């Protein structure tokens, strides 16, 4: 059986602002909500939990550093090998 959660429970699981969640949904970075009725919006709990697991896995990967060669001010100079 597929379990759904309403906004109150989603807020307890994912501590993000509603506007952040909606923006992430729009960009396809968060599970989409759907209407059960005209006045009841829910999320699929399994999709939300999978999203959380994916975020955990992504946080274990080291973040790439900035490409310092693209700096506009004080670009890094390469040293010629002699």
N, C-alpha and C positions, 0 to 999 in steps of 0.2 A: 504494500500500500504506500502510495506517495504522500508524504507529509508536506503541508504548506505552512508558512508562517506569515503573520500579519506584521505591520510596521512596528508595533510595540516590541514584539519578540526580536525582530531584525535589529532594532536599535540596541538590544541587550547583547546580541551576538557580534555585531559589527559596529564599533563605536565611531561612526562617521556621521557627519551632518547629512540631513535629507538632501540638501542641494548637491553635496558631493556625490552621494549615491546616484542621484538622478543624472548628474553630468557623466559619471562613469558608465551608467547604463546607456546613455546616448552614444558614447564613444565605443561601446561594445566591450568595456573592461570590467563589467559587473553583470551578474545574472539579471535578466529582464523580469520585471514584475508582470503580472497578468491579473485581469479582473475575474473574480468568481461571480460577482453580481455587479450591478451598476454602481454600487457604493462600497464594494469590498475588494481591496487590492491585496494580493498575496505574492510571495516568492516561494519557489521550490526550495525546501530545506536542503535537499541533497546537492543542488546546484550551488547554494551559498556555502555549504561545507566544503565542496570541491574547490570553490574559489579561494577559501581561506587556506586550504592545503597548498594550492598552487602558490599563494603569496608566501607561505612559509618556506617552500622550496626555493622560490626566487630570492628570498632574503638570505639564504645560506650561500648563494653564489656571490663572490666578491663583485662589487660594483666597478665597472670600468672607470678609470680616471679620465679626466678631461684631456682632449687632444690639444696640448699646449702649442702645437705648430700652427693652430688656427687663431691664435691670439692676435688682436688688432694692435694692442700696445705691448711693447716689450716682447716681441716674438723670440722664441728660443732659437739661438744660433747653433747650427751643427758645427762640430769641431772636425776639421779635416784631418784624417790620419796621415802621419808623416813617416 
